[in-house]
Amino acid sequence: MTADNEGRPEPGRGDEESPRFTDKRRIDPETGEVRQPSPEEAVLAEAEQVASNAEEAVVLEGLVEAQKLAAERLEELQRANASYYNLEQQYSAYVKRSKAEAVAAQDRGVASLAEALIPVLDDIELARQHGDLTGPFASIAEKLQATLARFGVEQYGEAGEPFDPAVHEALMHAHSAEVSEPTVQQVLQHGYRTADRVLRAARVAVVDPEA
């Protein structure tokens, strides 16, 4: 601290050089009682509380906005997942439909080819019955029938089996006491079928039980 010529402190100089302290302890160290804040301290505390409340409001507002944004992003993700699921299901259905159509097209092609070859197969069967199917022709006939069987074309019709109008066509009819139900007596022309359709019904002679 400086002084003038008469030994008195110069105004304002002591305030700048001497530090000022504020005792913020709530308990008075001398009396042990709770100290009442001064007006300045009360104003400062109120300002700090207002600032704290404002800060909390800003944080809360930011949290609400963040939750809102998160909900929007979750909804967008769920919609995207739903779209992807629908697309996946459509593609799966398309693949299944394409495979089924391909199989159906192949079956139609096999059936059309077999139907066109039925007259040739009838000639082969007649030649076999008359003993004319010999040599290389027998080998070719066997390969043809084996190839058709590999593609699911089946020859059917045997004497003695029950007559079924769904797979047999009766060209001759008679009665007999030796049968108890309509029965194929003779196969005039074999039938041909695939797994799901009859290409040509077996043409047969049928006998019914006597009345």
Protein Blocks (a to p, Z undefined) as FASTA:
>chain_A
ZZdfkopacehklmmmmccdddfbfbdfklopacdddfklmmmmmmmmmmmmmmmmmmmm
mmmmmmmmmmmmmmmmmmmmmmmmmmmmmmmmmmmmmmmmmmmmmmmmmmmmmmmmmmmm
mmmmmmmmnopagcjllmmmmmmmmmmmmnopaceddehiacdfklpccfbdcddfkbcb
dcdfbdfbdcdddfkbcfbdcddddddddZZ
